[in-house]
Amino acid sequence: MVAIETKYIGCTNTRGSRIKAVSGNGNSITIGYPHEFSNAECHFQAAKALCEKMDWAGELIAGGTRSGYVFVFANSDRFTV
């Protein structure tokens, strides 16, 4: 599975605030900032939208970064520690 990185994109004179989700293999989606959710939940909504677009399923685990969040799939059994 791939990781999904999200970041906040501020508003401009012509567009509102957005959240962009990009997967490690280059797939992406940008959604309008969903003001009804908390900051972390907004990033989750963008990751969820990318998963729906790519027809990916599974539980996502998130971690914060300087520029947003990174989501990985919890049910991946490719590596064990």
N, C-alpha and C positions, 0 to 999 in steps of 0.2 A: 504494500500500500504506500501511498505518498503522503507527505505532510502538506498541510494547507496553511499558508501565511496570510493574515489579514492586516489591513492598515486603514487608518482613517484618512480621508481626503477632504480637506476643508472646502467651504463654499467659495464660489467665484461670483462675478457679476451676473453670470448667466445660468449657473447651476447651483443646486443646493448641496449640502454636505453628503458625502457618500462613504461607503465602506467597500473596499476592494478585497476580494479573496483570490489568491493565486496558488495553484498546486505546484509541487516540485517539478512536474513535467510540463509546465507552461499553460495549463488550462486556467481560465480566469472568468470572473463574473464581478460586476459592480452593482451594488444595490443602493437605493436611496437610504439615508440614515434613518432608521426606524426609531423615532423619538419616544415611542411608548415603552421602550426597553431601557435597561441600564446599559452602561458602556460595554461591559463584558458580553452581555446578551446580544447587543447589536453586532458584535464581531461574530458571535455564534450563528446569528441569523444569516450572515454572509457566507460563512463556511457551509452551513446547511443548504443554502441556495446552490452553491457550487456542487455539493454532493448530489442534489436532486438533478441538476443539469447533466452531470456525468453518469448518473444512475449508479452511484456508489452507496453502499449501506454499511452501517456499523456504528458502534458507540464511539463518540469523539471525546478525547481528553485534551484540555487546553492548558497552555502556559503563556504567561505574558512576556513580551519583549519590549525593547525601547520604542519600537514603531507600531506595535499592535499586539497580536496574539498568534500563536502557532497551534494548530490542531493536528492530532495524530489519531489513528484508529486504535482503539483499545484491544480489539479482538484479533489483532495480527499475531500469528504464532511463528513468524519468520525468525525471531530471535528470542532466546531465553537466557536469563541470567541465573 
